[in-house]
Amino acid sequence: MLKMNRKRVFLISGISGLILGIGVYKDTKRKQKKARSEGKHVPYGPYEACIKRPLDFLISLIALIVLSPLLLITAILVKVKMGSPIVFVQERPGKDSKIFKMYKFRTMSDERDENGELLQDAQRLTEFGKKLRSTSLDELPELFNIMSGTMSFVGPRPLLVKYLPRYNKRQATRHDVRSGLTGAAQVSGRNMLSWSDKLEADVKYAEKITFLGDLRILFKTVCVVLRHDDISVDVEEFMGDE
């Protein structure tokens, strides 16, 4: 009799839990649908909602510690070959189009014409700067952006502020999520894609962020950098990326 009662309790508890779970699931879906109808971004799943940001912080902290010798050596070389400043700082729009300061190692000189105006970017990009870009070493200071929360390891690349008015409604949703050190556009052809194709790749990424998806992008990024596939060291990389 006692065993029968236990079975009934377990059965009733299981059914109740199932009904409750279905109710919570439906309520969550209803809230997500309402949020989307109001133009609000809804995390695709628990990874985006709860795991991605803490993981970014932890990995960026470890990376800064492990790569500190490389950061120091690169900084010294930039100082010796191009002088100060060592780090290039520029305002970029990030999550929710909020402006933040992005950090990269400097790759251009300060050469000016007879009127005191800076020369064209292509003329100021040094040979050493080209090497930094081709190896992506100029991106290392962005680890500080990731640790602070203004960027993520994976996400749409932060473009220039002046491009914000150019996006249509769909393209603007790329700013629903944090900008990334690398992103879907970079591993889908990097500088060989058209402007609209890059933005579309970013939008599709923002709509469905998953752990495996981020891992795939990171793996492809490493392969692209090591093989130098689809890498352009032109100054106007990705609509004016320094």
N, C-alpha and C positions, 0 to 999 in steps of 0.2 A: 504493500500500500504506500509506504514511504517513498519507494523508488518510483512508483507511478506519479505521486504528487510532484516529485522532483522533475520528472519528465515533462509534466504539464506546465510547471513553473518555467522551465527552460524554453518550452515551446511557446508559451504565452509571451515570455520576455523577448524571444527571438522575433516573433511576429510584431510585437509592439515596437521593437527597435527598427525593424524593416519599415514599418509604417511611418515612424518618426523620421527615419532617414530619407524616405521618399518625399515627405512633407518639407524637410529642410532643403532638399535638392530642388524641388519645385519652387520654393520661396526664393532660393538663391538665383535660379534661372529667371524668375519674374523680376527680381531687383536688377539683374544684369541687363535684361531686355529694356527695362525702364531707363536705366543709366545710358544705354546705347542710344535710345530714342532721344535723349536729351543731349547727345553729343559728347558724353563722358566716356573716358577710357575705362574698360573693365579688364583686370588681369585675366589672362587666359587660363591660369591654373595656380595651384599652390606654390610652384617654383617661382613664378614671377611675383606673386603676392607676398611671399614670406621668406624665400630662400635666396633669391638672386642677389639682393643688396648685402646681406650679411656675408655671403660667400665672396662677393667683390671686395669687401673690406678686408676680410681675412687674407685672401690671396694677394691683394695689393700690398698689404703690410709685410707679408713674408717675402714677396718679390723685391720690395724696396731694401729689405735687409740683405737678401742674397745677392742682389745686383748692385749693391752700393759701391763695390770696387769699380764696376763697369761704368756706373754713373759718374764717379769721381774722375776716372781716366778720360771719359768723353768730355766732361766739363773742362778739364785741363787742356785738352787738345783744341777745343773750341776757343778757349781763351788765348792760347798761343797762336793759332792760325787766323783768328778773326777779331780777337780783342773782346771788349765788353760791349753790350751785355752778353752773358753766356746763354741765358734763357730767353727765348722769344715768347712774349706774352700778348695774347690777343683776346678780345671779347668775342664770345660765340653764344648763340642761343642753344639752350639745352632743354631739359624736360619742362613742359608747359610753356615753352618759348622764353623761359627766364634766362637772362643774360649772365654768363659766368666767365671767369678768366681761365683760358686754356694755356697750358705750359708745354713748350717744346724746346729742344735745343736749337739754337740759332743756326741757320744754314746760309744766310745772305750777308754780304758786306754792306757798308754804309756809303758806298761810292756815290758821288753826286756830280752833276754837270756844272758848267761854268756859271750857271745861275743859282747854284746851291740846291737844286732840286734833285731828289733821288733818281738814279738811273732806272731804266726798266728792270723788272724783276729778273728777267733772263740774263741780264748783264751783271746783276749783283749776286746771282747764285754761284758760289765758288765750287771748285772741283771737290774740295773736302765736304762741302755741303751736299753735293750730289751723292757722295759715298754714304753720308749719314742717312740720306733719304732712301737710297737704294737698299740699305740694310735695315731701314726703319728704326735705327738707333736714335734718330731725332725725336721719336715718339716716347722715349723712356720717361721724361718728366710728367707725362700724363698719368703715371701711376699715382702721383699726388692728387690729381683730379679724381681718380677712381676711389682712393681712400677717403677723400672728403665727401664723396657722394654726388659730385657734380657730373661725373661720368661713370660708365660701366665698362667692363672689358668688352662686352658685345652690345652693339646698338647702332643706330644710325650715326654716321660720322657728323660731327658738328660743323656746319657750313658757316659762311660769313653772315653777319647780322643783316647786311644789305639785301640778302636774298629772301628774307622773310615775306615781303609783300608779293613775291613772285609765285608763291605756292597757291594752287587751287585748294579747295576744301579737303579733298582726299589727301593730297600731298602734305598738307599741314599736320596730318595725324602722325607723321613721323616724330613729331615733338610730344606725343603722348607718353613717350618713354624716355629714359636717360640716353644721352648720346654715348657712343662707344669708341673704344680704342680701335676696334675693327668692326666690320658689319657685313651684312648680306651683300651689299653692293660691291664691297672690296674683294670678296671671294667669287663674285659672279662675273669678273672681268676687269675689276679694279678701274683703271683709267680708260678702258676700251669701250665701256658702255656709254650710251647717250645720257644726257641729263635726265630725261624723263624716265628712262629705264632704271637709273640709279635710285631715283625717288620712289618708283614703284616697288623696287626690291626692299627699300626701307619700310614702306607702308605695310607690305605683306609680313615683314618681320615683326613689326609692332603689333600686328593683329594676332599673332600666334607665337608667343615666346615660350620655349620649352628648354629643359636642361639638355636634352640630346641635341636640339637644334643649335644651342650655344656651343656645345662641344664640337659639333661638326664644323661650325664657322671658325672656331679657334684652330682646329686641326688643319683646315684648308688654308688659313692665314699663314700658319707656320710653313706649310708646303710652298705657298706662293712666295714668301720671303726668301726661303732657302734656295728655291729654283730661279728666283727673279722673274717668274712668269707674269706677264701682263703688267710689269712695273714700268712706269714712266717717271723719269726724274725731271720732267718739265716743271717749271714753276707753277703753272696754272693747273696743278693737279686737283681734280675734283672741284671744279668751279672756284679756284682761287685759294686752295688750302696752302698755307705757308709751309 
